[in-house]
Amino acid sequence: MFTRHCFRSLFKRGRFFESRWQNRLSTNLSVIAYVARIWRPWAAVRIVAALALAIGFTGYELLSDTPAGWGWLLAAAGAAWSMTGIVWQFLNLHRTHVFGSAASGRHDLSRDFFDHGSPDPVDGRLVLSEIEGGVSEIHDNGGDVIWGVVEGKRGNRNGYVFDNDVARALAAGGIAILPSPDGDQRTERDLMRRMSGLVRDFQAEGLGIRRRNSIRGGRSFFDAPKIRLSALRWDQKTGLSARIGRTSYFTSCLTNDLAAQQIKHGDRVIADRSEDMYPVSRPAGPGAALLLKRLADCPTMSNHVGSVVLALSREGYPVLSTQGGAAEVNKGKAVLSGSGSIDWADMDHSGARRDGRLDRAILYGMARELLEETRLIPQDSLRECDYALIRQQAAALRLAGLYRDLRRGGLPIFVGFGRIDQRMDRILEARPLHPDNCPFSSPAETRLLTDLPQAVISDAGQMIAYLERHLTDTARVQRDPSDQILILLQLLERSQVLRDHFDRAITAAPASADPAPGPARSLSRR
């Protein structure tokens, strides 16, 4: 069991590691595999052919009764060609000449797209202030949509579009998976091919910057198969349904994320492709406010399914976390214990593929992220017993709504509520240990937030008051909240449908058999 777990863990690229060399190896292998699959598929074939040629001639020289020197020369040439191809054709793909190869090592990605208050009249870059809403995913007449902007304590801004119509549909049932006709379920390569030449260079440079920054920061920048949400539909008889496809995390980084980013050299903008990439429409002509396109109208966006979960402990204490220092997003900020994305493997582990229900995969992915980030199960666990715990937790969660994250190119993020069937003291005592202390195991990405006063939450109104009291500018503990917490706070304040979902989720949870909790207290382990 120990050997099997270590072997599977070592060769699973999509994970974090404690050691820098493991992170560097994982990052490079992920980038090489992605470039070979998406941009250079024939390069991989040529490299494998050259390597096979080298092995063949080496075997000929070793086994032949009359070896010839030219065999060794051809074997060495084939080996040199294959190794050169791996290093040059893959890793150096990102050293594009479009943005100045000599200085590209000092280029960086910026999200100033969201931090300016007005459009730049010189180059016409898109900014957050120009986007003023969206349309319903399931109604053609605009629907009931909530749009807003949040701003953190450090001045960083983000926006969202929340679909009340989808939230109402989720109250009535789950999400069925629609069969995809030929040509409709686009692959990653199809998505990337739809980009024009300059955008392709922009994407290649962006991938190179992400790889370089991850290696320098000791982080693991890895790829993983994800579920693409292509469209949502609603029918009065059959309810809510979805058309899905397969995408990956890297494809989302190079479409959704990069659409809202700039390549900068110091304070100077080197490249900005927001007008070419960002999925917005201007229905009333030039000068009118921009509207975020619905998912079905975003053929060039990866739009993998994201998720956030606002959870309570068995007694009713809010379970919040702090993002780890190795993270690229929300580093050191207060985050929801259960934010992440839905893996393609969740379709099988949850039974969603068998039953044709997307909501099963989403709830399973929410539960997996929640248990991993609270350290109740090991990170990236491969154990069957942990799969069973995830399925049990998924049954205690409620799928409540969908919003689009403007900072990530309109990425669809589902909202979930529920309880963890553990007392808070047991959650705090949990440790992220893997079976048999495998040396290739992943550390926890978050730590539970213990320096906030705790209070029992019994309805959505108390949850809103708690978040406002402890995670706003007037909070006694100066903890910077993540965009997701600020967005969820605004949505709970503005959407009665979402508040109803929250109240039902915490009421439907199984009652605790433990003694009633005492008054509000701090859960710090000091």
N, C-alpha and C positions, 0 to 999 in steps of 0.2 A: 504493500500500500504506500509506504513512504517513497520507494523508488518511482512508482507510477506517478504519484503526485508531483514530485520534483521534476520529472521529465516533462510532464504536461505543462507545469508552471514555467519552466525555463523557455520553452518554445512557443509560449503564448505571448505574442508581441504586445497585446493590448493591456498593459498593466504598469503600475508604478513600482519602483524599487528603492531601497535605501541607498544602495551604492551608486556612485556616479558612473562607473564604467558600465554597469548593467543598463542604466538609463541611456547612456550614449549608444550602446549596442542596439538597444530596443528602438531608439529613435531612428538610427541609420537604416536598420533593417526594414522598418515601417515605411520610410521614405522611398527606399529602393524598390520595395514591392509595389508601392502605389504608382511610382513613375513608370515602372515596367508594365503595369496593368493598364494604365490610362493613356499615357503619352507615348510610350516606346515599346509596344508589344513585340514588334519584330526584332528590336535590339536584343531582347531576352532570348529569342530563338537563335539569333546569330551567335550569342555568347555560349549558349548550350551546345550548339553545333561545333564551335571552335574547341570547347572543352572536351567534347566527345572525340574530336579528331586527335587532340593531344593524348587522351587516354588510349585511343586505338593504336597510334603509332608507338607509344611507349610499350604497350603489350606486344606489338610486333617485334620490337627490338629485343625484348626480354625473352620471348618464346621462340624466335626464329633460330634455326641452326646456322644460318649465314647472315648475321645482322649487318646492316649497312649504316654508315654514319648519318646519311640524309634523313633517316627515320627519327633520330634524336633531334635533329634540327627542326623538322616539322612539328614534332611534339612540343618542343620548347616554344616555337612560334605560336602554336595553338593555345598553349597555356598563357603566354604573354598577352595574346589578343583578348582572351576571355577576361583576364584580370584587369587589363586596361579598360575594357568595355564597362565592367562593373563600376570602376572608380570614376571614369571620365563621363560616360554616357548617362549615368544615373545621378551621381552626387553633384557633378558640375553642370547639370542641366540648369540649375538656378542662377548661374553666373551669366545672366543675360547681358547683351551689349546695348539693349534699348535704354536702360537706366544708368549706364556707366559702370562697366564691370570693375574698373579700378577702385571705385569707391563703394561698391555694393556691400562690402563687408561692414560698412558703418551705417548702412541704411536701416531704418526701423519702421514698424507699423504704428500708425496713430489713429485714434478715433476722434480727432478734432471735428469730424463731420457732425458730431452731436453737441459740441461745446461752443459753437458760434451762435449768436443771437439773430443774425440776418444773413441772407445769401451773399456770397462774394461776387461782386459785379465783374471782376476781372476774368475769372475762368468758369463762372457759372456752376460752382460745386453745389450739390444738394446739401441742405442742412436740415436739422430736426424741425426748425420753426416752419418749414414749408409743408411738412406732412401734417395734415389736419383731419385725420380720420381714416375710415375704411368702410367696407361693405360687408354684409352678413355672408357667411360661407354657405348658407342653406336657403336664403330667400333672395329673390331677384329684385325686390323693391327697396333695397337698402337695408331693411331689417332693423333690429334693435341692437345698436352697436355703441359701446362705450370707448371713448378715446381719451388718452391723458398723457401727461409728462411727469416724471418724478425726478427729483434732484437730491443727490446725496450730500453729506456734510462737507465733502471736499469739493463740491461744485460739479461733479460729474452728473450728466443728465442721460435719461433714457425715456423712451416712449413705448406705449402699448396700444393695441386695439383688442378689446374684449367683446366676444360675441354672446350676448344674452340669449339669443335664439338657440345656440348650441347648448347652453347651460340648461334651458328649459327642456330641450330634447333629451338630454342626459338624465333629467329627473324622471322621464317616462320610460327609459330603457337604455340598453347598451349601444354598441356600434357594430353593425354587421360589416363584413368584408365583401366588397363587390368584386366579381371576377373582372380581370383586366383583358380587354380585347387586344388582338395583335397590334403592336405598334404603340399602344397607349402606355404600357408600363416601361418607361424609359430606363435604361441602365445608366450607370455612372459615366461610362464613356460617351453615351449619347448626350448626356447633360453637358459634359465638358466640350464636346465637339461643336455645340451650338454657339460657343463663344468666338468672337472675331479674333484676328491676329494679335492686336495690341492687348486685348484682355487676356489672351493666353500668356503673353509675356508677363503681364501684371500678376497673373496667378502663379506662374513659375517663380517669380521673384518673391512673392508673398510666402510661398511654401519654403523657399530657401531661408528666408528671414525667421520664420517660425522654427525651423529645424535648428538654425544656428543659436537662436536665443534660448531654446530649450536645453541644448547641450551646455552652453555657457552657464545657465542657471542651475544645472544639475537636475533638471526635470526630464521626464519621459514624455515625449510627444509621439503618441502612438495612434494608429488607425484602428478602426473597429467597424464591422458591418452594422448598419442602422436601418430602421424602418422609415421609408419616405412616405409622407402623407401627401398624396397627389391631389386629392379632392374630397370634399364632404358633400353628402346628399341627404335630403330628408323627404320622406314620403309619409303621408298621413296614415297609411295602412301598415307599412313595414318599419317606420321609424327612421332612425339615423343610420347611415351607412357610409363607408369610406372606400376610396380606391387607394391602394398602397403599392409601393415598389421597394426595391432594395437599393440603398445608398451606403455611404460610409462617412465617418467623422471627418476625414480629410476633405472629401468633396464638399461638405458643409462649410468647412473652414475657407475653402477657395471660392465659394459662391455666396452663401448667406453672410458669413462674417466679413469677407473681403469686400463685399458691396458697400459696406459702411466704414471702410478703412482707407487710409492714405499711406503711401510710401514716402517717408520723410528722411532728409539728411540734415540733422540738427533741427533748425526751425524752418527750413526750406522744404516745400512740398515738391517731391520728385514726380509723383504720379498719383492721379485720382481718377477712378473709373466709376464713381457713384452714379453719374447720369446714364452710363451705358449698362450698368449691372443692377441697380436698385429697383425692386419691383413696385413701381408706383405708376399711376395714371393721372392725367390731367383732363378730367371730363369736360370742363368748361372752357378750354383753350388756354393760350399763354396768359400768365399772370394769375391764374386761378390756383387755389389750394390743391395740393397733391393728395391723392387717396391711395392707401395701400391696396394692392391687387389681392383678390382672393386666391386661395391656394391653386385652384384649377387653372388660373391664368398666369402661373409662374413656372413655365417649362424649363427655365435655366437655373432655378434654385433647387438645392438639395432638399431643404425643408424636412430634415429628419425630425422625428417626434421627440420633443423634450417633455420634461415633467417636473413639477414642484409639489411637495407634500407638506402641509401644515399639520403636525401631529401633536397629540397630547399623551402623557403617560397614563397609566391605569388610574391614578388618583385625579388626573385632570391638570397636571402641570404642563405648560408649553415646553416642547423639546426643540431647542435651537442649538446651533453649532457655530464654530468658528472655522473658516476656511484655512487650511494649512499654508505655511510659508512657501512651499514648493509649487503652489498652484499659480497658474497664469492669469486666472480670472478670480476676482473677489478675494485676493490675498489678504488675510488678516481680518476680513469682514465677518459680521454676523450673517449667517445663512440659514435657510430652512434645512432641517435634518431630513433630506430626502429629495434634493434637487439633482437632476442628471438627465439622462436620455435613455430611450428604450432601445435595447440591443435586438438585432435580428434573431439571436438565439432565444430571446424571450418568447418568440412565437411558438417554439416547440416546447419549452419548459412549462409554459402556462396552459398549453392545450388550445391556444388561439387558432393555430392552423387547422387542427382537427375539427374544431367547432365552428370555424368561420366567424369568430368574434374578436374584433380588434381591441375592445375594452378589456378583455382578459389579458392580453399582452401588456397593455398600458398599466393596468393595476399590478400585474406581476413585476414589471420594471420599477414602478414606484416603490413597491414593497422591498425589492432587492436593494435599491439605493438607500431606503430608509434604514434597513437593518445593517447594511454595511457601514453607513456613516454614523450610526449610533454604536457601532462595534459589537452588536449582538450576534453577528456572524462574521467570519473572516472576509477580508476584501478579496474579490474574485474567487470565491470558494468554488471548488469542484465536487463537493461532497453531496451525496444524495440526501442526507439528513438536513442539510442547509436548504436544499431545494424545497423540501417539505415545509420548513419553517417559513420560507418566502411565500409559498402558496397559502399557508395559514394566515399570514399577515395580509396578503392581498385580499382575502375574504373580509377583512375588517376595515378596508378602505373604501371610500366613496369617490367616484369620478364626478367632478363638479362643474367643470367648464374648460374653456380653451381661450387663450390669448396669444397674440402675435407680438413677439419681441422686436421692436424697431431697431434696437442696437445690433441685432443679429440678422438684419435683412428680412424681417418678418417671420422668423422661425416660429413654428407652432409649438406652444407649450401647454400641456394639459395640467389642470389644477386638481389636487386630491386632498381630502380631509380624512381624519380617522384617529384612532387610538392605537398605541402600542400596549399589548397585554403584558406589561411589566411595570413594577413600581419604579419610581425615579431613582431610588438608591441602588436598585439592581442595575439599571441602565448605566449609572455612573461607575459602577464597579466592573463593568464589562471591559475586557482587554482584547485587542485585535490579534489573537494568537491563531496561527495556522496549525493544522494537524502535524504532529511530529516535528514542529519547529523547522519546517522546510526552509533552506537557505535562500530559495528563490521566491519567497512569498512577498506579497505587496503590503506595505504599511497603510494604515488608515489615512485618508486624505483630509479628514476633518477631526476636530475635537469638540466635545460637548461644551456649550457655553455655561459656565458655572458662576459667573460673577454678577448675574442679574437676579434681583429678588424674584421669588416665585409666588404665584397665587393660583388657586384652583379656578379653572375656566369652565363655566357651565353653559355659555351661549356665545353667539357671535359678537354681541355688544361688549361683553367682557374681554373677548379676544382683541377687539379693536382698541379698547381702552388700554389694555396691557401693552400692545405694540406701540401705541402713541406715547405712553408714559415712559417707556424704557428704551425706545430705539428712535427717538427724534432729537431735535436740537436741544430740547430742554431736559433730556434724560440725565439722571444723576451719574450713571456709568457712561462714559464717552466711548461708546462702541459704534463704529461706522456700519450701518446696515447695508446689505447688498441690494441691488436693483430689484431682485425678486421679492424681498420682504417689503420694500416700499410699494411695488406694484400691487402685491396681494393686499396690503393695507388699504390702498386706495380702492381696490375692487370690492373689498368687504364693505367699505363705507358707501359705495355708490351703487352696488347691485344687490337688490333684495333677493333675487334668485340665488346668488352665491351665499348670502347669509342663511337662507333656508337650507341649502345643501349642508352648510357647516353644522347647523343645529341638528339636522337629522343624522349626520355622520357620528357626532359624539354621543347622541342619545341612543343610537342603535348599537353602539359598542357594548360588549358584555360587561356586566357590573362586576366590580372588584369584590373579592371575598375577604380582602384585607380590612383592618380597622379603618374607620373614616380618617382622612388626612387632617392634620392640625392646621393652624393658621398659616398665613403666608410666611415664608422663611427663605433664607439664602441657602443654596445648595453647594456652596464652595467647600472643597475638601480640606481647606486649611484648618 
